[in-house]
Amino acid sequence: MESNELREQLIELHRELEDATRKNPREDVLSHVMTDIVRIAAGEDIDADEGENLRERIEHQASDFEIRHPRAAGILREVTDILAKLGI
């Protein structure tokens, strides 16, 4: 269940990030974090330390992102919650 929810949230986040990038093309919007999330969504296993580091980076990015892109920030927080439920 959480895996499907994660995929749905990632699709929505991708849309929001594309929109943000179109509005401000010079802004490098979470590209490294998204790469790691896509790896997980594709079923790639990661170790506990890498998962914890990813959660911390997402939380940090979400805080910075909140003011400029509130919808995307909300989705990031949901992704963080899903990752925690998946044990990542």
Buried (B, 14 or more C-beta within 10 A) or exposed (E): EBEEBBEEBBEBBBEBBEEBBEEEEEEEBBEEBBEBBEBBBEEEEBEEEBBEEBBEBBEEBBEEBBEEBEBBBBBBBBBBBBBEEEEB
